[in-house]
Amino acid sequence: MAPHAEEAFAHTNGWSSSENTLEDVIREEPLNTKREIDVVCIGAGVSGLAAAMKVQESMPNCNFDIYEKNGDLGGTWLENRYPGCACDVPAHAYAYTFEPNPDYSRYYIGSVEIHNYLKAVAKKHALGKYIRYHHKLNSAIWNEYRGVWELEFEVSTPENPQHTTIFKRDCAVLINACGLLNNWKWPIIPGLNDFKGHLCHSARWDRDYDFYGKKVAIIGSGSSAIQIVPELQRIAQHLSAFIRSPTWIAPSQGFVDPKTEGPLNFFYTDEDKKKFREDPDYFLAYRKSIESDMNRTFGTFMKGSEKQKGALEEFAKMMKSRLGGNEELSELLTPKWGVGCRRLTPGQNFLESLIKENVTVVKDEIERIEEKSLVTADGKLHEVDAIVCATGFDTTYKPRFKLVGRQQAPLSELWADTNDIEAYLAVAIPDFPNYFMFNGPNAPISNGTLIPVLEKQCDYMLKMVQKMQREHIKAVCVRRSVTYQLNIRHQQFLQRMVFSDNCRSWYKGGRAEGKVIGIWPGSSLHYYETISEPRYEDYEYVHHSRNMWNFLGNGSTQLEADDDENGGKNDLSFYLTKPDELLRAPESYLCGQMDSTEVQGGFREGIDHRVE
């Protein structure tokens, strides 16, 4: 194993470079020759596809593969297909910055349309060649001696998903693009599996089951439940909404509603779409107006700010109004903590649905579930035909696969307590070399715009990989001391923000108190600028060679090597530029514009001076 660079140079005081203590074979190649490198990405959702496009565009000598557990791309937008499933970000703010979609149907769109957009992007950029479907990662183990991740996959087929085989491979760099809202979980309720009726989770919706005329129970009060309730209320005989926790419901349909009069979620006309397509400047200006408004929401989340005070007053008033003035429900559903402590949820028709005749709101805790009913702590039986568990996901940032780094312990054990979770700028973890992740702990997932942040994270990761290629680096790992200091600063600043209020939130890993692990302590633009250029000094490096400077190569550059191959036709004076305005020197110094007397006089003065 190559010695750690810092270890190698820790004893250089008093050594002479002529002693060749770190002598190595000189590489017969130009400076910064990018070595071949294997990069594996887990997940073919929004982040994974962005990585594929950027690798394809700017990463020579990079063998890139995406492994996806499902049979199609799309991630959360493939998996979540419950009725009413939609994005609370305006459609034209939920697209890659370099690949806008002029054909979005509405201001806010559902999961199916987002999935179709992602498939269209993948087709246009020919990304299918990178994706291996039906590959579920079981484990990733770091091999320090070889400087690689040893991966084990469970592979299935569409024809026989229950029959699996094991596939193993290595990679130099591992990128986790699985997403946070991916590992859904059942609620922990005694007797859940004893229920004989229809049981489903919002993230695994059974589209063949007909809820029409049924008695239905919905467990949960998060985003999924808030979107499902209005849809099922219309068709169910009776709906029991089990809600234990209050939550703020936004008066808008999403984070930034349209400024025009009319429906909040209007349809784009054919004329609108034609103008978007034929007038790129107009389309760009329209997208920019939405994105800018998204980035102006940050101030709402600061404790005591005027925006926060206004939101508290407006939201409480709106919620009571939509509940028909029902004092009991208003008291149950209106939180005592700040707006945004839990993820802010737009809920069109949710509150209105709760006061319909065929809906009962149950606030008592579910004690157990029997074959045909749910039993609450007050002893009451709630008989139902179907139970919908809208109970969310595991948001503790522990990967679904076994991830073992330098400490020889799975990350799931190291992060068993959410208060022990510490990451570096939401992209890296100490003691896990060559491992990067999208939207890790303390990412700006609710601070403003999101897709540009994902793209910037991807740029950051690939800059690190390119440095590894150029400088022949075997392992790159963020320093623990740097990460520790960063996280202290995170928690210090987050005390200013409503995310640290006493509410049970997935921003705290499902806890009411403790470390805030799910939010960046600043705006999305603040994070965007922070990671625009990697702080390379925050990392430790291990090189393939004994001498870290071996990448200097044979003394020439790639430009010169290419010039030799092209017969001397390259521009080897690229550093020369054309000024905006040429210099005008004083005429008296211009050769050919001085008369002979001036010349002779000048010479005589010089001669006389030398003689003196």
C-alpha positions as CSV (number, residue, x, y, z in Angstrom):
1,M,0.0,0.0,0.0
2,A,1.3,3.4,-0.9
3,P,2.2,5.5,2.3
4,H,-0.1,8.3,3.3
5,A,1.2,11.5,1.8
6,E,1.3,13.3,5.1
7,E,3.0,10.3,6.8
8,A,5.6,10.2,4.1
9,F,6.5,13.9,4.5
10,A,6.2,14.0,8.3
11,H,9.9,13.1,8.6
12,T,11.4,15.2,5.8
13,N,13.1,17.8,8.1
14,G,16.8,17.4,7.7
15,W,16.5,15.2,4.6
16,S,18.1,16.2,1.4
17,S,16.2,15.8,-1.8
18,S,19.4,14.5,-3.4
19,E,19.2,11.4,-1.1
20,N,16.2,10.1,-3.2
21,T,14.4,8.9,-0.1
22,L,11.1,9.0,-2.0
23,E,12.5,8.1,-5.4
24,D,10.1,6.5,-7.8
25,V,10.0,5.5,-11.4
26,I,9.3,8.6,-13.5
27,R,6.1,8.2,-15.5
28,E,6.7,8.5,-19.2
29,E,3.6,10.6,-19.9
30,P,2.7,14.3,-20.0
31,L,1.8,16.3,-17.0
32,N,-1.7,15.7,-15.6
33,T,-2.4,12.7,-17.7
34,K,-5.9,11.5,-16.6
35,R,-5.6,7.9,-15.5
36,E,-8.5,5.5,-16.2
37,I,-10.8,5.3,-13.2
38,D,-13.9,3.2,-12.4
39,V,-16.8,5.1,-10.9
40,V,-20.0,3.4,-9.7
41,C,-23.2,5.3,-9.0
42,I,-26.1,3.7,-7.0
43,G,-29.5,4.8,-8.1
44,A,-31.0,6.0,-11.4
45,G,-33.1,8.9,-10.1
46,V,-32.8,12.6,-10.6
47,S,-29.3,12.7,-9.1
48,G,-27.9,9.6,-10.8
49,L,-29.1,10.7,-14.3
50,A,-27.5,14.1,-13.7
51,A,-24.2,12.4,-12.8
52,A,-24.4,10.3,-16.0
53,M,-24.9,13.4,-18.2
54,K,-22.0,15.3,-16.6
55,V,-19.6,12.3,-16.8
56,Q,-20.5,11.9,-20.4
57,E,-19.9,15.5,-21.1
58,S,-16.6,16.1,-19.3
59,M,-14.9,13.0,-17.9
60,P,-12.5,11.2,-20.3
61,N,-11.1,7.9,-19.1
62,C,-13.9,7.4,-16.7
63,N,-15.6,4.0,-16.7
64,F,-19.0,5.0,-15.3
65,D,-21.9,2.6,-14.3
66,I,-25.2,3.1,-12.6
67,Y,-26.8,0.3,-10.7
68,E,-30.6,0.5,-10.1
69,K,-32.6,-1.9,-8.0
70,N,-35.8,-1.2,-9.9
71,G,-36.6,-2.2,-13.5
72,D,-36.8,1.4,-14.6
73,L,-35.2,4.8,-13.9
74,G,-36.9,7.6,-11.9
75,G,-36.3,6.8,-8.3
76,T,-38.9,8.2,-6.0
77,W,-41.0,9.4,-9.0
78,L,-41.2,5.8,-10.2
79,E,-42.0,4.3,-6.8
80,N,-44.5,6.8,-5.4
81,R,-47.7,6.5,-7.4
82,Y,-50.4,6.9,-4.7
83,P,-53.4,9.0,-5.7
84,G,-52.6,12.7,-5.5
85,C,-48.8,12.2,-5.5
86,A,-47.4,15.4,-6.8
87,C,-44.4,17.7,-6.4
88,D,-44.9,20.8,-4.3
89,V,-42.2,22.7,-6.4
90,P,-43.5,24.4,-9.6
91,A,-42.9,22.2,-12.6
92,H,-40.6,24.6,-14.3
93,A,-38.4,24.7,-11.2
94,Y,-38.3,20.9,-11.1
95,A,-36.1,20.3,-14.2
96,Y,-32.4,20.2,-14.9
97,T,-31.1,23.7,-15.4
98,F,-29.7,22.7,-18.8
99,E,-32.7,20.7,-19.9
100,P,-36.0,22.6,-19.4
101,N,-39.3,21.1,-20.5
102,P,-41.5,23.4,-22.5
103,D,-44.2,20.8,-22.6
104,Y,-45.1,20.5,-18.9
105,S,-48.9,20.3,-18.6
106,R,-49.5,22.3,-15.4
107,Y,-48.0,24.7,-13.0
108,Y,-47.6,21.8,-10.5
109,I,-47.3,18.3,-11.8
110,G,-47.7,14.8,-10.5
111,S,-45.2,11.9,-10.2
112,V,-46.1,10.3,-13.5
113,E,-45.3,13.4,-15.5
114,I,-42.0,13.9,-13.7
115,H,-41.1,10.3,-14.4
116,N,-41.9,10.8,-18.1
117,Y,-39.7,13.9,-18.2
118,L,-36.8,11.9,-16.7
119,K,-37.3,9.2,-19.3
120,A,-37.3,11.7,-22.1
121,V,-34.0,13.3,-20.7
122,A,-32.4,9.8,-20.5
123,K,-33.4,9.0,-24.1
124,K,-32.2,12.4,-25.5
125,H,-28.8,12.0,-23.9
126,A,-28.5,8.2,-24.5
127,L,-28.0,7.4,-20.8
128,G,-29.4,3.9,-21.0
129,K,-25.9,2.6,-21.8
130,Y,-24.8,3.4,-18.2
131,I,-27.7,1.8,-16.3
132,R,-27.8,-1.8,-15.0
133,Y,-31.4,-2.5,-13.8
134,H,-32.5,-5.1,-11.2
135,H,-29.2,-4.7,-9.3
136,K,-29.7,-4.2,-5.6
137,L,-26.5,-3.3,-3.7
138,N,-26.1,-5.5,-0.7
139,S,-22.7,-4.3,0.6
140,A,-19.8,-1.9,-0.1
141,I,-16.6,-2.7,1.8
142,W,-13.5,-0.5,1.5
143,N,-10.3,-2.3,0.8
144,E,-7.5,0.0,2.1
145,Y,-4.6,-2.0,0.5
146,R,-6.1,-2.0,-3.0
147,G,-7.8,1.4,-2.7
148,V,-11.2,0.2,-4.0
149,W,-14.7,-0.4,-2.9
150,E,-15.6,-4.1,-3.1
151,L,-19.3,-4.3,-4.1
152,E,-21.8,-7.1,-3.9
153,F,-25.1,-6.9,-5.7
154,E,-28.3,-9.0,-5.7
155,V,-29.4,-9.4,-9.3
156,S,-32.9,-10.4,-10.3
157,T,-34.9,-10.5,-13.6
158,P,-38.3,-9.1,-14.5
159,E,-39.5,-12.6,-15.4
160,N,-38.6,-14.1,-12.0
161,P,-37.9,-11.3,-9.4
162,Q,-37.8,-13.8,-6.6
163,H,-34.9,-15.7,-8.1
164,T,-31.6,-13.8,-7.5
165,T,-28.0,-14.2,-8.2
166,I,-24.9,-12.6,-6.7
167,F,-22.7,-10.2,-8.7
168,K,-19.5,-8.8,-7.4
169,R,-17.2,-6.0,-8.7
170,D,-14.8,-3.3,-7.6
171,C,-14.7,0.4,-8.2
172,A,-12.3,3.2,-7.2
173,V,-15.1,5.7,-6.5
174,L,-18.6,5.0,-5.1
175,I,-21.4,7.6,-5.4
176,N,-24.6,7.2,-3.5
177,A,-27.5,8.6,-5.4
178,C,-30.2,6.6,-3.7
179,G,-32.0,9.6,-2.3
180,L,-33.4,10.3,1.1
181,L,-37.1,9.5,0.5
182,N,-36.4,6.0,-0.8
183,N,-36.3,3.6,2.1
184,W,-39.9,3.5,3.2
185,K,-41.0,1.9,6.5
186,W,-44.0,0.3,8.1
187,P,-45.3,1.8,11.3
188,I,-44.4,-0.1,14.5
189,I,-47.8,-1.2,15.7
190,P,-48.6,-4.5,17.4
191,G,-50.7,-6.8,15.1
192,L,-50.1,-4.9,11.9
193,N,-49.5,-8.1,10.0
194,D,-52.6,-9.7,11.5
195,F,-54.9,-7.5,9.5
196,K,-56.9,-9.5,7.0
197,G,-58.1,-6.6,4.9
198,H,-56.1,-4.5,2.3
199,L,-52.8,-3.2,3.8
200,C,-50.5,-0.9,1.8
201,H,-47.9,1.7,2.2
202,S,-48.1,5.0,0.3
203,A,-44.7,4.2,-1.3
204,R,-45.9,0.8,-2.5
205,W,-49.3,1.6,-3.8
206,D,-51.5,-1.2,-5.2
207,R,-53.2,0.3,-8.2
208,D,-55.4,-2.8,-8.7
209,Y,-57.2,-2.3,-5.4
210,D,-60.5,-0.4,-5.6
211,F,-61.2,1.9,-2.7
212,Y,-64.6,2.9,-3.9
213,G,-67.3,2.4,-1.2
214,K,-64.8,1.0,1.3
215,K,-64.1,1.9,4.9
216,V,-60.5,3.1,4.9
217,A,-58.0,4.1,7.6
218,I,-55.1,6.4,6.8
219,I,-52.2,6.5,9.3
220,G,-50.0,9.5,9.2
221,S,-50.1,13.3,8.9
222,G,-47.1,14.0,6.6
223,S,-47.0,15.0,3.0
224,S,-48.2,11.7,1.6
225,A,-51.2,11.5,3.9
226,I,-52.1,15.1,3.2
227,Q,-52.2,14.3,-0.5
228,I,-54.0,11.0,-0.2
229,V,-56.9,12.1,2.1
230,P,-58.7,14.3,-0.4
231,E,-58.5,11.7,-3.1
232,L,-59.9,8.8,-1.0
233,Q,-62.5,11.0,0.8
234,R,-64.3,11.4,-2.5
235,I,-64.8,7.7,-3.1
236,A,-64.6,5.9,0.3
237,Q,-67.7,5.1,2.2
238,H,-65.9,6.3,5.3
239,L,-62.4,7.5,6.0
240,S,-60.7,7.4,9.4
241,A,-57.7,9.7,9.5
242,F,-55.4,8.8,12.4
243,I,-53.6,12.0,13.2
244,R,-51.5,12.3,16.4
245,S,-49.2,15.2,15.4
246,P,-50.2,18.7,14.3
247,T,-48.7,20.1,11.2
248,W,-48.7,23.4,9.4
249,I,-50.7,23.3,6.1
250,A,-49.5,26.0,3.7
251,P,-52.3,28.2,2.2
252,S,-50.6,27.8,-1.2
253,Q,-50.6,24.7,-3.3
254,G,-46.8,24.7,-3.4
255,F,-43.8,26.6,-2.4
256,V,-44.3,29.4,-5.0
257,D,-47.8,29.8,-6.4
258,P,-48.3,31.6,-9.7
259,K,-48.7,35.4,-9.5
260,T,-51.5,35.4,-12.0
261,E,-55.2,35.4,-11.1
262,G,-57.1,32.2,-11.5
263,P,-56.5,28.6,-10.4
264,L,-53.4,27.9,-8.4
265,N,-52.6,24.9,-10.5
266,F,-53.5,26.0,-13.9
267,F,-52.9,24.1,-17.2
268,Y,-50.5,25.5,-19.7
269,T,-52.2,26.1,-23.0
270,D,-50.9,25.0,-26.4
271,E,-50.1,28.7,-27.0
272,D,-48.0,28.8,-23.8
273,K,-46.0,25.7,-24.7
274,K,-45.5,27.1,-28.3
275,K,-44.1,30.3,-26.9
276,F,-41.8,28.5,-24.5
277,R,-40.5,26.5,-27.4
278,E,-40.2,29.2,-30.0
279,D,-39.0,32.1,-27.7
280,P,-36.1,30.8,-25.6
281,D,-35.5,34.2,-24.0
282,Y,-39.1,34.4,-22.8
283,F,-39.0,30.8,-21.5
284,L,-35.7,31.5,-19.6
285,A,-37.1,34.7,-18.1
286,Y,-40.2,32.8,-17.0
287,R,-38.2,30.0,-15.4
288,K,-35.9,32.6,-13.7
289,S,-38.9,34.4,-12.1
290,I,-40.0,31.1,-10.5
291,E,-36.5,30.1,-9.4
292,S,-35.9,33.5,-7.9
293,D,-39.1,33.4,-5.9
294,M,-38.1,29.9,-4.7
295,N,-34.9,31.3,-3.4
296,R,-36.7,34.1,-1.6
297,T,-38.5,31.7,0.8
298,F,-35.5,31.2,3.0
299,G,-36.2,34.2,5.3
300,T,-39.4,32.5,6.5
301,F,-37.5,29.9,8.4
302,M,-35.6,32.3,10.6
303,K,-36.9,32.5,14.2
304,G,-38.5,35.8,15.0
305,S,-38.3,37.2,11.5
306,E,-41.1,39.3,10.1
307,K,-41.7,36.6,7.4
308,Q,-42.0,33.9,10.2
309,K,-44.3,36.1,12.3
310,G,-46.5,36.7,9.3
311,A,-46.6,33.1,8.4
312,L,-47.7,32.0,11.9
313,E,-50.6,34.4,11.8
314,E,-51.7,33.8,8.3
315,F,-51.4,30.0,8.5
316,A,-53.3,29.7,11.7
317,K,-56.1,31.9,10.4
318,M,-56.3,30.0,7.1
319,M,-56.3,26.6,8.7
320,K,-59.2,27.4,11.1
321,S,-61.1,28.9,8.2
322,R,-60.7,25.8,6.0
323,L,-61.7,23.6,9.0
324,G,-65.0,25.5,9.0
325,G,-64.2,27.2,12.3
326,N,-64.1,23.8,14.1
327,E,-62.4,24.7,17.4
328,E,-61.5,21.1,18.4
329,L,-59.9,20.2,15.1
330,S,-58.1,23.6,15.0
331,E,-56.6,22.9,18.4
332,L,-55.5,19.4,17.3
333,L,-54.0,20.3,14.0
334,T,-52.5,23.8,14.6
335,P,-48.9,23.4,15.9
336,K,-47.3,25.4,18.7
337,W,-43.9,25.5,17.0
338,G,-42.7,27.6,14.1
339,V,-43.8,27.4,10.5
340,G,-41.3,25.1,8.8
341,C,-40.1,23.1,11.8
342,R,-41.6,20.1,10.0
343,R,-41.4,20.1,6.2
344,L,-43.9,22.7,5.1
345,T,-46.8,20.9,3.4
346,P,-49.2,22.4,0.9
347,G,-52.5,20.7,1.3
348,Q,-55.2,21.5,-1.2
349,N,-58.5,20.3,0.1
350,F,-56.9,18.3,2.9
351,L,-58.4,20.4,5.8
352,E,-61.7,20.7,3.9
353,S,-61.9,16.9,3.6
354,L,-61.5,16.4,7.4
355,I,-64.8,18.1,8.1
356,K,-66.8,16.0,5.5
357,E,-69.5,13.8,6.8
358,N,-67.7,10.6,5.8
359,V,-64.5,11.5,7.6
360,T,-63.5,10.9,11.2
361,V,-60.3,12.4,12.7
362,V,-58.9,10.0,15.3
363,K,-56.3,11.6,17.7
364,D,-55.9,8.7,20.1
365,E,-52.8,6.5,19.7
366,I,-53.3,3.2,17.9
367,E,-52.7,0.5,20.6
368,R,-52.9,-2.5,18.3
369,I,-54.4,-3.8,15.0
370,E,-56.6,-6.8,14.8
371,E,-57.9,-8.8,11.8
372,K,-60.6,-6.3,10.9
373,S,-60.0,-3.2,13.0
374,L,-57.7,-0.8,14.7
375,V,-57.9,-0.5,18.4
376,T,-57.0,2.9,20.0
377,A,-55.8,3.7,23.5
378,D,-59.4,4.7,24.5
379,G,-60.5,1.1,23.8
380,K,-62.5,2.0,20.7
381,L,-62.5,-0.4,17.7
382,H,-62.3,1.2,14.3
383,E,-63.4,-1.5,11.8
384,V,-62.1,-0.9,8.3
385,D,-61.7,-2.7,4.9
386,A,-58.3,-1.2,4.2
387,I,-55.4,0.4,6.0
388,V,-53.1,2.9,4.2
389,C,-49.8,3.5,6.0
390,A,-48.6,7.0,5.0
391,T,-45.9,6.8,7.5
392,G,-42.9,8.0,5.5
393,F,-39.4,6.8,5.1
394,D,-36.3,6.1,7.2
395,T,-34.7,9.5,7.2
396,T,-31.7,8.7,9.4
397,Y,-29.4,8.8,6.4
398,K,-28.2,5.3,7.0
399,P,-27.8,3.6,3.6
400,R,-30.0,0.6,2.8
401,F,-26.9,-1.4,2.0
402,K,-24.0,-2.3,4.3
403,L,-21.4,0.4,4.0
404,V,-18.0,-0.3,5.7
405,G,-15.1,2.2,5.7
406,R,-11.8,2.4,7.4
407,Q,-13.1,1.8,10.9
408,Q,-14.3,-1.7,9.8
409,A,-17.8,-0.9,11.2
410,P,-20.9,-0.4,9.1
411,L,-22.1,3.2,8.8
412,S,-25.5,2.1,10.2
413,E,-23.8,1.2,13.5
414,L,-21.7,4.4,13.6
415,W,-24.8,6.4,13.0
416,A,-27.2,4.4,15.1
417,D,-27.8,7.5,17.2
418,T,-28.8,10.4,15.0
419,N,-26.9,12.7,17.3
420,D,-23.7,11.0,16.1
421,I,-24.4,11.7,12.5
422,E,-21.7,14.0,11.0
423,A,-21.1,14.6,7.3
424,Y,-19.0,17.1,5.3
425,L,-21.0,19.6,3.3
426,A,-23.6,16.9,2.7
427,V,-21.4,15.1,0.2
428,A,-18.6,13.2,2.1
429,I,-18.0,11.3,5.4
430,P,-14.7,11.0,7.4
431,D,-13.1,7.5,7.2
432,F,-15.1,6.6,4.1
433,P,-12.5,7.3,1.3
434,N,-13.6,7.8,-2.3
435,Y,-17.3,7.8,-1.2
436,F,-19.6,10.7,-2.2
437,M,-23.3,11.1,-1.7
438,F,-26.1,13.3,-3.0
439,N,-28.1,15.2,-0.4
440,G,-26.4,13.7,2.6
441,P,-26.9,15.1,6.2
442,N,-27.5,18.8,6.4
443,A,-28.2,19.3,2.7
444,P,-30.5,22.3,1.6
445,I,-33.5,20.1,0.9
446,S,-36.1,22.7,2.0
447,N,-34.1,26.0,1.9
448,G,-35.1,27.1,-1.6
449,T,-34.4,25.6,-5.1
450,L,-33.2,22.0,-5.2
451,I,-32.3,20.7,-8.7
452,P,-29.5,23.3,-9.1
453,V,-28.1,22.1,-5.8
454,L,-28.0,18.5,-7.0
455,E,-26.2,19.6,-10.1
456,K,-23.6,21.6,-8.1
457,Q,-23.1,18.6,-5.8
458,C,-22.4,16.5,-8.9
459,D,-19.9,19.1,-10.2
460,Y,-18.2,19.0,-6.8
461,M,-17.8,15.2,-6.8
462,L,-16.5,15.1,-10.4
463,K,-13.9,17.8,-9.6
464,M,-12.6,15.5,-6.8
465,V,-12.6,12.5,-9.2
466,Q,-10.7,14.6,-11.8
467,K,-8.1,15.5,-9.2
468,M,-7.7,11.8,-8.5
469,Q,-7.2,11.2,-12.2
470,R,-4.7,14.0,-12.8
471,E,-2.6,13.5,-9.7
472,H,-2.8,9.7,-9.6
473,I,-4.5,9.7,-6.2
474,K,-5.4,6.3,-4.8
475,A,-7.7,7.5,-1.9
476,V,-9.2,10.8,-0.9
477,C,-10.9,11.2,2.4
478,V,-12.3,14.3,4.2
479,R,-10.6,15.1,7.5
480,R,-12.4,14.3,10.7
481,S,-11.3,17.4,12.5
482,V,-12.6,19.6,9.7
483,T,-15.9,17.8,9.6
484,Y,-16.2,18.1,13.4
485,Q,-15.7,21.8,13.4
486,L,-18.2,22.2,10.5
487,N,-20.9,20.4,12.3
488,I,-20.4,22.4,15.5
489,R,-21.0,25.5,13.4
490,H,-24.0,23.9,11.7
491,Q,-25.8,23.2,15.0
492,Q,-24.9,26.6,16.4
493,F,-26.4,28.4,13.5
494,L,-29.4,26.1,13.3
495,Q,-30.5,27.4,16.7
496,R,-31.5,30.5,14.9
497,M,-33.8,28.6,12.6
498,V,-37.3,27.1,13.2
499,F,-35.9,23.6,12.3
500,S,-34.5,23.4,15.8
501,D,-37.9,24.0,17.4
502,N,-39.4,21.2,19.6
503,C,-41.3,19.3,16.9
504,R,-41.0,15.7,15.7
505,S,-39.5,16.0,12.3
506,W,-37.5,13.9,9.8
507,Y,-35.1,16.9,9.8
508,K,-34.1,15.4,13.2
509,G,-34.4,11.8,12.1
510,G,-37.9,11.5,13.5
511,R,-37.2,13.0,16.9
512,A,-38.6,16.0,18.5
513,E,-35.4,17.1,20.1
514,G,-31.7,16.7,19.2
515,K,-29.4,17.4,16.4
516,V,-30.9,18.8,13.2
517,I,-29.4,16.5,10.5
518,G,-31.8,17.3,7.6
519,I,-31.3,20.9,6.8
520,W,-28.4,23.2,5.7
521,P,-27.9,26.2,8.0
522,G,-28.4,28.8,5.3
523,S,-30.2,29.3,2.0
524,S,-29.9,27.1,-1.0
525,L,-27.8,29.8,-2.7
526,H,-25.6,29.9,0.4
527,Y,-24.9,26.2,0.0
528,Y,-24.5,26.5,-3.8
529,E,-21.8,29.0,-3.4
530,T,-20.1,27.2,-0.5
531,I,-19.5,24.0,-2.6
532,S,-18.8,25.8,-5.9
533,E,-15.1,25.0,-5.5
534,P,-13.8,22.1,-3.4
535,R,-11.6,23.0,-0.5
536,Y,-9.0,20.4,-1.4
537,E,-7.1,21.2,1.8
538,D,-9.9,19.7,3.8
539,Y,-9.0,16.2,2.5
540,E,-6.3,13.7,3.1
541,Y,-4.7,11.9,0.2
542,V,-3.0,8.6,-0.5
543,H,-1.1,8.4,-3.8
544,H,-0.5,5.4,-6.1
545,S,3.2,6.3,-6.2
546,R,5.7,6.7,-3.3
547,N,6.3,10.3,-4.4
548,M,3.2,12.4,-4.6
549,W,4.8,14.5,-7.4
550,N,5.1,11.7,-9.8
551,F,2.1,13.0,-11.8
552,L,4.6,15.6,-13.2
553,G,5.5,13.0,-15.7
554,N,8.0,13.3,-18.5
555,G,8.4,17.1,-18.3
556,S,5.9,18.0,-21.1
557,T,2.2,18.8,-21.2
558,Q,-0.6,17.1,-23.0
559,L,-0.8,20.1,-25.3
560,E,2.8,19.6,-26.4
561,A,2.3,15.9,-26.9
562,D,-0.8,16.6,-29.1
563,D,1.3,19.2,-31.0
564,D,3.8,16.5,-31.9
565,E,1.1,14.2,-33.1
566,N,-0.5,16.9,-35.2
567,G,2.8,17.9,-36.9
568,G,3.3,21.2,-35.1
569,K,-0.1,22.7,-35.8
570,N,-1.4,23.3,-32.2
571,D,-1.4,26.7,-30.6
572,L,1.5,26.6,-28.1
573,S,1.2,30.3,-27.3
574,F,-2.3,30.1,-26.0
575,Y,-1.4,32.6,-23.2
576,L,-1.1,35.5,-25.7
577,T,-4.2,37.6,-25.9
578,K,-5.5,40.5,-28.0
579,P,-6.0,43.7,-25.9
580,D,-9.2,45.7,-26.3
581,E,-7.1,48.7,-27.3
582,L,-3.5,48.6,-28.6
583,L,-0.9,50.6,-26.7
584,R,0.1,54.1,-28.2
585,A,3.7,54.8,-27.3
586,P,5.0,58.5,-27.3
587,E,6.1,59.4,-30.8
588,S,9.5,60.6,-29.6
589,Y,10.4,57.0,-28.9
590,L,9.2,55.5,-32.2
591,C,11.9,54.5,-34.5
592,G,11.8,56.2,-37.8
593,Q,9.9,59.3,-36.6
594,M,13.0,61.1,-35.1
595,D,15.1,63.4,-37.3
596,S,18.8,62.9,-37.7
597,T,19.6,65.8,-35.4
598,E,17.6,64.2,-32.5
599,V,19.3,60.9,-33.2
600,Q,22.8,62.3,-33.3
601,G,22.1,64.6,-30.3
602,G,20.9,61.6,-28.4
603,F,24.0,59.6,-29.3
604,R,26.2,62.5,-28.4
605,E,24.5,63.0,-25.0
606,G,24.9,59.3,-24.3
607,I,28.6,59.4,-25.4
608,D,29.2,62.5,-23.3
609,H,27.6,60.9,-20.3
610,R,29.7,57.8,-20.6
611,V,32.8,59.9,-20.9
612,E,31.9,61.8,-17.8
